Structures are given as C-alpha cells and as structure tokens.
Amino acid sequence: MAGRVVPDAAAGPRPMCPGPGSGRILPAMPIRVAGAQLNLVVGDLRGNEERIAEAMDWAEEGAADVLLLPELAVTGYPPE
C-alpha cells in the first residue's frame, strides 16, 4: 500500500500494532476506504468494467487507499 498519510508529530505518539508473523511492533497506519454503489447491468461485462474504472478514478481523486465494490460487480449479477 502506498502511504499517503504523513504522521503529524504534534499529534503525539501513534498507536502500535504487531506486524504479521514478525514479532515486531509496527506503527498503525490509517487507511482511507471508499465504497462505490454502482448501477450495474447483468451480463454487460465491458460496461460494468467501465463503471468500475470510473469508480476507481473517483476513489483515487479522493485519496482512497481501498475501494469497496459490490460482490459480482463485473458480471452485474446481484447476490440472492
């Protein structure tokens, strides 16, 4: 993950969390999460991919680190 958040020294000490499997203590880094609710079309793979790409651009413009999309977004099938 590319870090976009610069720690502010005036904010005080950062919370700590263990690194996975390392046995070390690493600083916790906040992440910005975006969620996209899209108007997807069943079977329109190309159109759905374009809508997803637009959502990715929107999330990137908002400095999001992670974009959440609906399950089965590419195929457009809603879960039942």
PyMOL Python script that loads the backbone (N, CA, C, O; Angstrom):
from pymol import cmd

cmd.read_pdbstr("""\
ATOM      1  N   MET A   1       0.849  -1.181   0.000  1.00  0.00           N
ATOM      2  CA  MET A   1       0.000   0.000   0.000  1.00  0.00           C
ATOM      3  C   MET A   1       0.886   1.233   0.000  1.00  0.00           C
ATOM      4  O   MET A   1       1.788   1.362   0.828  1.00  0.00           O
ATOM      5  N   ALA A   2       0.630   2.116  -0.912  1.00  0.00           N
ATOM      6  CA  ALA A   2       1.380   3.362  -0.963  1.00  0.00           C
ATOM      7  C   ALA A   2       0.867   4.285   0.126  1.00  0.00           C
ATOM      8  O   ALA A   2      -0.326   4.584   0.181  1.00  0.00           O
ATOM      9  N   GLY A   3       1.769   4.741   1.002  1.00  0.00           N
ATOM     10  CA  GLY A   3       1.366   5.601   2.106  1.00  0.00           C
ATOM     11  C   GLY A   3       1.121   7.019   1.640  1.00  0.00           C
ATOM     12  O   GLY A   3       1.990   7.626   1.015  1.00  0.00           O
ATOM     13  N   ARG A   4      -0.036   7.548   1.930  1.00  0.00           N
ATOM     14  CA  ARG A   4      -0.349   8.927   1.566  1.00  0.00           C
ATOM     15  C   ARG A   4      -0.490   9.791   2.803  1.00  0.00           C
ATOM     16  O   ARG A   4      -0.516  11.019   2.710  1.00  0.00           O
ATOM     17  N   VAL A   5      -0.580   9.150   3.965  1.00  0.00           N
ATOM     18  CA  VAL A   5      -0.794   9.884   5.198  1.00  0.00           C
ATOM     19  C   VAL A   5       0.557  10.161   5.830  1.00  0.00           C
ATOM     20  O   VAL A   5       1.340   9.240   6.065  1.00  0.00           O
ATOM     21  N   VAL A   6       0.832  11.425   6.105  1.00  0.00           N
ATOM     22  CA  VAL A   6       2.085  11.797   6.754  1.00  0.00           C
ATOM     23  C   VAL A   6       1.789  12.002   8.226  1.00  0.00           C
ATOM     24  O   VAL A   6       0.948  12.832   8.573  1.00  0.00           O
ATOM     25  N   PRO A   7       2.473  11.252   9.114  1.00  0.00           N
ATOM     26  CA  PRO A   7       2.217  11.410  10.546  1.00  0.00           C
ATOM     27  C   PRO A   7       2.499  12.839  10.995  1.00  0.00           C
ATOM     28  O   PRO A   7       3.465  13.460  10.553  1.00  0.00           O
ATOM     29  N   ASP A   8       1.664  13.341  11.858  1.00  0.00           N
ATOM     30  CA  ASP A   8       1.822  14.676  12.413  1.00  0.00           C
ATOM     31  C   ASP A   8       2.497  14.537  13.769  1.00  0.00           C
ATOM     32  O   ASP A   8       1.917  13.969  14.694  1.00  0.00           O
ATOM     33  N   ALA A   9       3.705  15.043  13.897  1.00  0.00           N
ATOM     34  CA  ALA A   9       4.459  14.912  15.142  1.00  0.00           C
ATOM     35  C   ALA A   9       3.726  15.570  16.305  1.00  0.00           C
ATOM     36  O   ALA A   9       3.872  15.137  17.448  1.00  0.00           O
ATOM     37  N   ALA A  10       2.942  16.604  16.031  1.00  0.00           N
ATOM     38  CA  ALA A  10       2.220  17.298  17.094  1.00  0.00           C
ATOM     39  C   ALA A  10       1.053  16.475  17.625  1.00  0.00           C
ATOM     40  O   ALA A  10       0.519  16.784  18.691  1.00  0.00           O
ATOM     41  N   ALA A  11       0.647  15.435  16.905  1.00  0.00           N
ATOM     42  CA  ALA A  11      -0.499  14.628  17.325  1.00  0.00           C
ATOM     43  C   ALA A  11      -0.151  13.675  18.457  1.00  0.00           C
ATOM     44  O   ALA A  11      -1.044  13.050  19.030  1.00  0.00           O
ATOM     45  N   GLY A  12       1.125  13.553  18.790  1.00  0.00           N
ATOM     46  CA  GLY A  12       1.536  12.662  19.873  1.00  0.00           C
ATOM     47  C   GLY A  12       1.909  11.295  19.353  1.00  0.00           C
ATOM     48  O   GLY A  12       1.982  11.085  18.142  1.00  0.00           O
ATOM     49  N   PRO A  13       2.149  10.353  20.268  1.00  0.00           N
ATOM     50  CA  PRO A  13       2.581   9.018  19.838  1.00  0.00           C
ATOM     51  C   PRO A  13       1.484   8.295  19.072  1.00  0.00           C
ATOM     52  O   PRO A  13       0.296   8.439  19.359  1.00  0.00           O
ATOM     53  N   ARG A  14       1.917   7.511  18.088  1.00  0.00           N
ATOM     54  CA  ARG A  14       0.974   6.753  17.265  1.00  0.00           C
ATOM     55  C   ARG A  14       0.681   5.420  17.935  1.00  0.00           C
ATOM     56  O   ARG A  14       1.551   4.871  18.611  1.00  0.00           O
ATOM     57  N   PRO A  15      -0.535   4.883  17.763  1.00  0.00           N
ATOM     58  CA  PRO A  15      -0.840   3.559  18.318  1.00  0.00           C
ATOM     59  C   PRO A  15       0.032   2.496  17.665  1.00  0.00           C
ATOM     60  O   PRO A  15       0.454   2.642  16.518  1.00  0.00           O
ATOM     61  N   MET A  16       0.295   1.430  18.404  1.00  0.00           N
ATOM     62  CA  MET A  16       1.157   0.368  17.903  1.00  0.00           C
ATOM     63  C   MET A  16       0.341  -0.901  17.679  1.00  0.00           C
ATOM     64  O   MET A  16      -0.641  -1.149  18.379  1.00  0.00           O
ATOM     65  N   CYS A  17       0.753  -1.698  16.704  1.00  0.00           N
ATOM     66  CA  CYS A  17       0.128  -2.992  16.461  1.00  0.00           C
ATOM     67  C   CYS A  17       1.211  -3.962  16.014  1.00  0.00           C
ATOM     68  O   CYS A  17       2.197  -3.538  15.412  1.00  0.00           O
ATOM     69  N   PRO A  18       1.056  -5.254  16.291  1.00  0.00           N
ATOM     70  CA  PRO A  18       2.076  -6.220  15.891  1.00  0.00           C
ATOM     71  C   PRO A  18       2.081  -6.436  14.389  1.00  0.00           C
ATOM     72  O   PRO A  18       1.025  -6.462  13.756  1.00  0.00           O
ATOM     73  N   GLY A  19       3.260  -6.591  13.823  1.00  0.00           N
ATOM     74  CA  GLY A  19       3.387  -6.927  12.408  1.00  0.00           C
ATOM     75  C   GLY A  19       3.080  -8.398  12.221  1.00  0.00           C
ATOM     76  O   GLY A  19       3.438  -9.202  13.081  1.00  0.00           O
ATOM     77  N   PRO A  20       2.434  -8.782  11.140  1.00  0.00           N
ATOM     78  CA  PRO A  20       2.039 -10.178  10.955  1.00  0.00           C
ATOM     79  C   PRO A  20       3.245 -11.110  10.897  1.00  0.00           C
ATOM     80  O   PRO A  20       4.062 -11.024   9.980  1.00  0.00           O
ATOM     81  N   GLY A  21       3.351 -12.001  11.880  1.00  0.00           N
ATOM     82  CA  GLY A  21       4.389 -13.021  11.902  1.00  0.00           C
ATOM     83  C   GLY A  21       5.783 -12.520  12.189  1.00  0.00           C
ATOM     84  O   GLY A  21       6.721 -13.318  12.194  1.00  0.00           O
ATOM     85  N   SER A  22       5.962 -11.240  12.426  1.00  0.00           N
ATOM     86  CA  SER A  22       7.310 -10.709  12.598  1.00  0.00           C
ATOM     87  C   SER A  22       7.731 -10.654  14.057  1.00  0.00           C
ATOM     88  O   SER A  22       8.925 -10.627  14.357  1.00  0.00           O
ATOM     89  N   GLY A  23       6.772 -10.636  14.958  1.00  0.00           N
ATOM     90  CA  GLY A  23       7.103 -10.469  16.364  1.00  0.00           C
ATOM     91  C   GLY A  23       7.508  -9.040  16.694  1.00  0.00           C
ATOM     92  O   GLY A  23       7.866  -8.745  17.834  1.00  0.00           O
ATOM     93  N   ARG A  24       7.455  -8.147  15.704  1.00  0.00           N
ATOM     94  CA  ARG A  24       7.823  -6.750  15.926  1.00  0.00           C
ATOM     95  C   ARG A  24       6.578  -5.912  16.177  1.00  0.00           C
ATOM     96  O   ARG A  24       5.459  -6.320  15.866  1.00  0.00           O
ATOM     97  N   ILE A  25       6.795  -4.742  16.742  1.00  0.00           N
ATOM     98  CA  ILE A  25       5.725  -3.775  16.937  1.00  0.00           C
ATOM     99  C   ILE A  25       5.881  -2.709  15.853  1.00  0.00           C
ATOM    100  O   ILE A  25       6.932  -2.080  15.733  1.00  0.00           O
ATOM    101  N   LEU A  26       4.832  -2.518  15.076  1.00  0.00           N
ATOM    102  CA  LEU A  26       4.859  -1.554  13.979  1.00  0.00           C
ATOM    103  C   LEU A  26       3.834  -0.457  14.220  1.00  0.00           C
ATOM    104  O   LEU A  26       2.805  -0.704  14.849  1.00  0.00           O
ATOM    105  N   PRO A  27       4.099   0.751  13.731  1.00  0.00           N
ATOM    106  CA  PRO A  27       3.102   1.810  13.900  1.00  0.00           C
ATOM    107  C   PRO A  27       1.861   1.521  13.059  1.00  0.00           C
ATOM    108  O   PRO A  27       1.958   1.068  11.918  1.00  0.00           O
ATOM    109  N   ALA A  28       0.709   1.787  13.636  1.00  0.00           N
ATOM    110  CA  ALA A  28      -0.551   1.617  12.901  1.00  0.00           C
ATOM    111  C   ALA A  28      -0.687   2.770  11.918  1.00  0.00           C
ATOM    112  O   ALA A  28      -0.461   3.929  12.267  1.00  0.00           O
ATOM    113  N   MET A  29      -1.059   2.441  10.692  1.00  0.00           N
ATOM    114  CA  MET A  29      -1.227   3.467   9.672  1.00  0.00           C
ATOM    115  C   MET A  29      -2.705   3.544   9.292  1.00  0.00           C
ATOM    116  O   MET A  29      -3.303   2.531   8.931  1.00  0.00           O
ATOM    117  N   PRO A  30      -3.292   4.722   9.369  1.00  0.00           N
ATOM    118  CA  PRO A  30      -4.689   4.847   8.954  1.00  0.00           C
ATOM    119  C   PRO A  30      -4.815   4.646   7.446  1.00  0.00           C
ATOM    120  O   PRO A  30      -3.900   4.962   6.686  1.00  0.00           O
ATOM    121  N   ILE A  31      -5.951   4.121   7.033  1.00  0.00           N
ATOM    122  CA  ILE A  31      -6.225   3.984   5.609  1.00  0.00           C
ATOM    123  C   ILE A  31      -7.558   4.658   5.305  1.00  0.00           C
ATOM    124  O   ILE A  31      -8.449   4.714   6.153  1.00  0.00           O
ATOM    125  N   ARG A  32      -7.677   5.159   4.104  1.00  0.00           N
ATOM    126  CA  ARG A  32      -8.918   5.799   3.660  1.00  0.00           C
ATOM    127  C   ARG A  32      -9.641   4.803   2.761  1.00  0.00           C
ATOM    128  O   ARG A  32      -9.097   4.351   1.753  1.00  0.00           O
ATOM    129  N   VAL A  33     -10.868   4.468   3.135  1.00  0.00           N
ATOM    130  CA  VAL A  33     -11.651   3.472   2.408  1.00  0.00           C
ATOM    131  C   VAL A  33     -12.816   4.167   1.712  1.00  0.00           C
ATOM    132  O   VAL A  33     -13.522   4.971   2.319  1.00  0.00           O
ATOM    133  N   ALA A  34     -13.010   3.849   0.429  1.00  0.00           N
ATOM    134  CA  ALA A  34     -14.138   4.373  -0.344  1.00  0.00           C
ATOM    135  C   ALA A  34     -15.041   3.206  -0.723  1.00  0.00           C
ATOM    136  O   ALA A  34     -14.559   2.103  -0.982  1.00  0.00           O
ATOM    137  N   GLY A  35     -16.324   3.444  -0.756  1.00  0.00           N
ATOM    138  CA  GLY A  35     -17.289   2.439  -1.193  1.00  0.00           C
ATOM    139  C   GLY A  35     -18.071   2.973  -2.381  1.00  0.00           C
ATOM    140  O   GLY A  35     -18.483   4.133  -2.393  1.00  0.00           O
ATOM    141  N   ALA A  36     -18.273   2.124  -3.377  1.00  0.00           N
ATOM    142  CA  ALA A  36     -18.994   2.550  -4.577  1.00  0.00           C
ATOM    143  C   ALA A  36     -20.261   1.727  -4.740  1.00  0.00           C
ATOM    144  O   ALA A  36     -20.215   0.497  -4.767  1.00  0.00           O
ATOM    145  N   GLN A  37     -21.392   2.413  -4.848  1.00  0.00           N
ATOM    146  CA  GLN A  37     -22.657   1.763  -5.164  1.00  0.00           C
ATOM    147  C   GLN A  37     -22.918   2.061  -6.633  1.00  0.00           C
ATOM    148  O   GLN A  37     -23.185   3.203  -7.007  1.00  0.00           O
ATOM    149  N   LEU A  38     -22.840   1.025  -7.463  1.00  0.00           N
ATOM    150  CA  LEU A  38     -22.890   1.205  -8.910  1.00  0.00           C
ATOM    151  C   LEU A  38     -24.192   0.679  -9.494  1.00  0.00           C
ATOM    152  O   LEU A  38     -24.793  -0.252  -8.959  1.00  0.00           O
ATOM    153  N   ASN A  39     -24.621   1.284 -10.598  1.00  0.00           N
ATOM    154  CA  ASN A  39     -25.781   0.805 -11.336  1.00  0.00           C
ATOM    155  C   ASN A  39     -25.265  -0.163 -12.403  1.00  0.00           C
ATOM    156  O   ASN A  39     -25.000   0.240 -13.536  1.00  0.00           O
ATOM    157  N   LEU A  40     -25.124  -1.438 -12.036  1.00  0.00           N
ATOM    158  CA  LEU A  40     -24.537  -2.449 -12.914  1.00  0.00           C
ATOM    159  C   LEU A  40     -25.614  -3.143 -13.732  1.00  0.00           C
ATOM    160  O   LEU A  40     -26.774  -3.209 -13.325  1.00  0.00           O
ATOM    161  N   VAL A  41     -25.216  -3.663 -14.893  1.00  0.00           N
ATOM    162  CA  VAL A  41     -26.137  -4.332 -15.803  1.00  0.00           C
ATOM    163  C   VAL A  41     -25.719  -5.791 -15.921  1.00  0.00           C
ATOM    164  O   VAL A  41     -24.557  -6.089 -16.200  1.00  0.00           O
ATOM    165  N   VAL A  42     -26.671  -6.701 -15.706  1.00  0.00           N
ATOM    166  CA  VAL A  42     -26.379  -8.134 -15.782  1.00  0.00           C
ATOM    167  C   VAL A  42     -25.843  -8.477 -17.166  1.00  0.00           C
ATOM    168  O   VAL A  42     -26.487  -8.197 -18.177  1.00  0.00           O
ATOM    169  N   GLY A  43     -24.657  -9.089 -17.204  1.00  0.00           N
ATOM    170  CA  GLY A  43     -24.060  -9.552 -18.445  1.00  0.00           C
ATOM    171  C   GLY A  43     -23.296  -8.513 -19.251  1.00  0.00           C
ATOM    172  O   GLY A  43     -22.645  -8.868 -20.233  1.00  0.00           O
ATOM    173  N   ASP A  44     -23.354  -7.246 -18.871  1.00  0.00           N
ATOM    174  CA  ASP A  44     -22.648  -6.192 -19.615  1.00  0.00           C
ATOM    175  C   ASP A  44     -21.238  -6.033 -19.044  1.00  0.00           C
ATOM    176  O   ASP A  44     -20.943  -5.066 -18.341  1.00  0.00           O
ATOM    177  N   LEU A  45     -20.376  -6.998 -19.357  1.00  0.00           N
ATOM    178  CA  LEU A  45     -19.038  -7.009 -18.770  1.00  0.00           C
ATOM    179  C   LEU A  45     -18.260  -5.741 -19.100  1.00  0.00           C
ATOM    180  O   LEU A  45     -17.684  -5.116 -18.210  1.00  0.00           O
ATOM    181  N   ARG A  46     -18.240  -5.361 -20.366  1.00  0.00           N
ATOM    182  CA  ARG A  46     -17.474  -4.176 -20.772  1.00  0.00           C
ATOM    183  C   ARG A  46     -18.022  -2.914 -20.100  1.00  0.00           C
ATOM    184  O   ARG A  46     -17.253  -2.109 -19.575  1.00  0.00           O
ATOM    185  N   GLY A  47     -19.338  -2.742 -20.113  1.00  0.00           N
ATOM    186  CA  GLY A  47     -19.938  -1.562 -19.483  1.00  0.00           C
ATOM    187  C   GLY A  47     -19.704  -1.534 -17.984  1.00  0.00           C
ATOM    188  O   GLY A  47     -19.413  -0.482 -17.414  1.00  0.00           O
ATOM    189  N   ASN A  48     -19.834  -2.697 -17.341  1.00  0.00           N
ATOM    190  CA  ASN A  48     -19.597  -2.763 -15.901  1.00  0.00           C
ATOM    191  C   ASN A  48     -18.139  -2.461 -15.575  1.00  0.00           C
ATOM    192  O   ASN A  48     -17.847  -1.783 -14.590  1.00  0.00           O
ATOM    193  N   GLU A  49     -17.217  -2.966 -16.407  1.00  0.00           N
ATOM    194  CA  GLU A  49     -15.796  -2.672 -16.190  1.00  0.00           C
ATOM    195  C   GLU A  49     -15.530  -1.174 -16.324  1.00  0.00           C
ATOM    196  O   GLU A  49     -14.719  -0.622 -15.582  1.00  0.00           O
ATOM    197  N   GLU A  50     -16.208  -0.512 -17.266  1.00  0.00           N
ATOM    198  CA  GLU A  50     -16.049   0.940 -17.419  1.00  0.00           C
ATOM    199  C   GLU A  50     -16.573   1.668 -16.186  1.00  0.00           C
ATOM    200  O   GLU A  50     -15.951   2.621 -15.717  1.00  0.00           O
ATOM    201  N   ARG A  51     -17.711   1.226 -15.659  1.00  0.00           N
ATOM    202  CA  ARG A  51     -18.266   1.844 -14.449  1.00  0.00           C
ATOM    203  C   ARG A  51     -17.318   1.649 -13.268  1.00  0.00           C
ATOM    204  O   ARG A  51     -17.126   2.555 -12.458  1.00  0.00           O
ATOM    205  N   ILE A  52     -16.731   0.462 -13.181  1.00  0.00           N
ATOM    206  CA  ILE A  52     -15.777   0.183 -12.102  1.00  0.00           C
ATOM    207  C   ILE A  52     -14.546   1.072 -12.256  1.00  0.00           C
ATOM    208  O   ILE A  52     -14.055   1.620 -11.269  1.00  0.00           O
ATOM    209  N   ALA A  53     -14.041   1.222 -13.485  1.00  0.00           N
ATOM    210  CA  ALA A  53     -12.870   2.079 -13.725  1.00  0.00           C
ATOM    211  C   ALA A  53     -13.172   3.526 -13.334  1.00  0.00           C
ATOM    212  O   ALA A  53     -12.313   4.207 -12.773  1.00  0.00           O
ATOM    213  N   GLU A  54     -14.389   4.002 -13.628  1.00  0.00           N
ATOM    214  CA  GLU A  54     -14.779   5.355 -13.226  1.00  0.00           C
ATOM    215  C   GLU A  54     -14.807   5.476 -11.707  1.00  0.00           C
ATOM    216  O   GLU A  54     -14.383   6.491 -11.152  1.00  0.00           O
ATOM    217  N   ALA A  55     -15.306   4.440 -11.035  1.00  0.00           N
ATOM    218  CA  ALA A  55     -15.325   4.447  -9.569  1.00  0.00           C
ATOM    219  C   ALA A  55     -13.904   4.439  -9.015  1.00  0.00           C
ATOM    220  O   ALA A  55     -13.628   5.089  -8.007  1.00  0.00           O
ATOM    221  N   MET A  56     -13.003   3.708  -9.670  1.00  0.00           N
ATOM    222  CA  MET A  56     -11.602   3.686  -9.238  1.00  0.00           C
ATOM    223  C   MET A  56     -10.980   5.072  -9.375  1.00  0.00           C
ATOM    224  O   MET A  56     -10.246   5.514  -8.492  1.00  0.00           O
ATOM    225  N   ASP A  57     -11.272   5.758 -10.479  1.00  0.00           N
ATOM    226  CA  ASP A  57     -10.766   7.126 -10.664  1.00  0.00           C
ATOM    227  C   ASP A  57     -11.316   8.046  -9.581  1.00  0.00           C
ATOM    228  O   ASP A  57     -10.579   8.851  -9.011  1.00  0.00           O
ATOM    229  N   TRP A  58     -12.611   7.925  -9.299  1.00  0.00           N
ATOM    230  CA  TRP A  58     -13.252   8.742  -8.259  1.00  0.00           C
ATOM    231  C   TRP A  58     -12.589   8.503  -6.908  1.00  0.00           C
ATOM    232  O   TRP A  58     -12.300   9.448  -6.175  1.00  0.00           O
ATOM    233  N   ALA A  59     -12.348   7.224  -6.579  1.00  0.00           N
ATOM    234  CA  ALA A  59     -11.730   6.892  -5.296  1.00  0.00           C
ATOM    235  C   ALA A  59     -10.307   7.430  -5.225  1.00  0.00           C
ATOM    236  O   ALA A  59      -9.878   7.931  -4.186  1.00  0.00           O
ATOM    237  N   GLU A  60      -9.583   7.327  -6.321  1.00  0.00           N
ATOM    238  CA  GLU A  60      -8.207   7.825  -6.340  1.00  0.00           C
ATOM    239  C   GLU A  60      -8.177   9.341  -6.172  1.00  0.00           C
ATOM    240  O   GLU A  60      -7.312   9.869  -5.472  1.00  0.00           O
ATOM    241  N   GLU A  61      -9.114  10.045  -6.806  1.00  0.00           N
ATOM    242  CA  GLU A  61      -9.196  11.504  -6.653  1.00  0.00           C
ATOM    243  C   GLU A  61      -9.464  11.881  -5.203  1.00  0.00           C
ATOM    244  O   GLU A  61      -9.023  12.935  -4.742  1.00  0.00           O
ATOM    245  N   GLY A  62     -10.181  11.029  -4.484  1.00  0.00           N
ATOM    246  CA  GLY A  62     -10.467  11.267  -3.077  1.00  0.00           C
ATOM    247  C   GLY A  62      -9.392  10.740  -2.148  1.00  0.00           C
ATOM    248  O   GLY A  62      -9.585  10.708  -0.932  1.00  0.00           O
ATOM    249  N   ALA A  63      -8.266  10.328  -2.701  1.00  0.00           N
ATOM    250  CA  ALA A  63      -7.117   9.828  -1.934  1.00  0.00           C
ATOM    251  C   ALA A  63      -7.439   8.549  -1.169  1.00  0.00           C
ATOM    252  O   ALA A  63      -6.873   8.302  -0.104  1.00  0.00           O
ATOM    253  N   ALA A  64      -8.347   7.735  -1.708  1.00  0.00           N
ATOM    254  CA  ALA A  64      -8.678   6.461  -1.059  1.00  0.00           C
ATOM    255  C   ALA A  64      -7.555   5.454  -1.277  1.00  0.00           C
ATOM    256  O   ALA A  64      -6.932   5.420  -2.338  1.00  0.00           O
ATOM    257  N   ASP A  65      -7.308   4.639  -0.261  1.00  0.00           N
ATOM    258  CA  ASP A  65      -6.334   3.554  -0.358  1.00  0.00           C
ATOM    259  C   ASP A  65      -7.004   2.264  -0.813  1.00  0.00           C
ATOM    260  O   ASP A  65      -6.373   1.411  -1.437  1.00  0.00           O
ATOM    261  N   VAL A  66      -8.298   2.130  -0.493  1.00  0.00           N
ATOM    262  CA  VAL A  66      -9.055   0.913  -0.796  1.00  0.00           C
ATOM    263  C   VAL A  66     -10.415   1.315  -1.352  1.00  0.00           C
ATOM    264  O   VAL A  66     -11.040   2.254  -0.858  1.00  0.00           O
ATOM    265  N   LEU A  67     -10.873   0.604  -2.381  1.00  0.00           N
ATOM    266  CA  LEU A  67     -12.214   0.819  -2.929  1.00  0.00           C
ATOM    267  C   LEU A  67     -13.018  -0.459  -2.759  1.00  0.00           C
ATOM    268  O   LEU A  67     -12.602  -1.526  -3.212  1.00  0.00           O
ATOM    269  N   LEU A  68     -14.170  -0.352  -2.107  1.00  0.00           N
ATOM    270  CA  LEU A  68     -15.070  -1.494  -1.943  1.00  0.00           C
ATOM    271  C   LEU A  68     -16.110  -1.462  -3.052  1.00  0.00           C
ATOM    272  O   LEU A  68     -16.741  -0.436  -3.306  1.00  0.00           O
ATOM    273  N   LEU A  69     -16.276  -2.608  -3.708  1.00  0.00           N
ATOM    274  CA  LEU A  69     -17.257  -2.746  -4.784  1.00  0.00           C
ATOM    275  C   LEU A  69     -18.248  -3.843  -4.419  1.00  0.00           C
ATOM    276  O   LEU A  69     -17.941  -4.700  -3.590  1.00  0.00           O
ATOM    277  N   PRO A  70     -19.430  -3.827  -5.025  1.00  0.00           N
ATOM    278  CA  PRO A  70     -20.392  -4.894  -4.761  1.00  0.00           C
ATOM    279  C   PRO A  70     -19.851  -6.251  -5.229  1.00  0.00           C
ATOM    280  O   PRO A  70     -19.076  -6.336  -6.182  1.00  0.00           O
ATOM    281  N   GLU A  71     -20.276  -7.288  -4.542  1.00  0.00           N
ATOM    282  CA  GLU A  71     -19.935  -8.643  -4.959  1.00  0.00           C
ATOM    283  C   GLU A  71     -20.474  -8.872  -6.371  1.00  0.00           C
ATOM    284  O   GLU A  71     -21.573  -8.418  -6.690  1.00  0.00           O
ATOM    285  N   LEU A  72     -19.727  -9.558  -7.208  1.00  0.00           N
ATOM    286  CA  LEU A  72     -20.100  -9.866  -8.594  1.00  0.00           C
ATOM    287  C   LEU A  72     -20.271  -8.605  -9.440  1.00  0.00           C
ATOM    288  O   LEU A  72     -21.101  -8.577 -10.349  1.00  0.00           O
ATOM    289  N   ALA A  73     -19.499  -7.572  -9.149  1.00  0.00           N
ATOM    290  CA  ALA A  73     -19.649  -6.294  -9.848  1.00  0.00           C
ATOM    291  C   ALA A  73     -19.392  -6.411 -11.347  1.00  0.00           C
ATOM    292  O   ALA A  73     -20.100  -5.786 -12.136  1.00  0.00           O
ATOM    293  N   VAL A  74     -18.409  -7.187 -11.755  1.00  0.00           N
ATOM    294  CA  VAL A  74     -18.081  -7.264 -13.182  1.00  0.00           C
ATOM    295  C   VAL A  74     -19.223  -7.892 -13.967  1.00  0.00           C
ATOM    296  O   VAL A  74     -19.590  -7.392 -15.030  1.00  0.00           O
ATOM    297  N   THR A  75     -19.786  -8.979 -13.458  1.00  0.00           N
ATOM    298  CA  THR A  75     -20.861  -9.661 -14.182  1.00  0.00           C
ATOM    299  C   THR A  75     -22.201  -8.962 -14.010  1.00  0.00           C
ATOM    300  O   THR A  75     -23.097  -9.126 -14.839  1.00  0.00           O
ATOM    301  N   GLY A  76     -22.348  -8.182 -12.939  1.00  0.00           N
ATOM    302  CA  GLY A  76     -23.581  -7.453 -12.704  1.00  0.00           C
ATOM    303  C   GLY A  76     -24.675  -8.255 -12.033  1.00  0.00           C
ATOM    304  O   GLY A  76     -25.783  -7.749 -11.852  1.00  0.00           O
ATOM    305  N   TYR A  77     -24.393  -9.497 -11.656  1.00  0.00           N
ATOM    306  CA  TYR A  77     -25.418 -10.323 -11.018  1.00  0.00           C
ATOM    307  C   TYR A  77     -25.556  -9.950  -9.556  1.00  0.00           C
ATOM    308  O   TYR A  77     -24.569  -9.961  -8.821  1.00  0.00           O
ATOM    309  N   PRO A  78     -26.769  -9.617  -9.118  1.00  0.00           N
ATOM    310  CA  PRO A  78     -26.966  -9.317  -7.697  1.00  0.00           C
ATOM    311  C   PRO A  78     -27.010 -10.612  -6.895  1.00  0.00           C
ATOM    312  O   PRO A  78     -27.601 -11.592  -7.349  1.00  0.00           O
ATOM    313  N   PRO A  79     -26.396 -10.639  -5.704  1.00  0.00           N
ATOM    314  CA  PRO A  79     -26.498 -11.840  -4.874  1.00  0.00           C
ATOM    315  C   PRO A  79     -27.939 -12.046  -4.420  1.00  0.00           C
ATOM    316  O   PRO A  79     -28.660 -11.085  -4.152  1.00  0.00           O
ATOM    317  N   GLU A  80     -28.341 -13.282  -4.340  1.00  0.00           N
ATOM    318  CA  GLU A  80     -29.720 -13.580  -3.912  1.00  0.00           C
ATOM    319  C   GLU A  80     -29.735 -14.133  -2.514  1.00  0.00           C
ATOM    320  O   GLU A  80     -30.802 -14.442  -1.984  1.00  0.00           O
TER     321      GLU A  80
END
""", "prot")
cmd.dss("prot")
cmd.show_as("cartoon", "prot")
cmd.util.cbc("prot")
cmd.orient("prot")
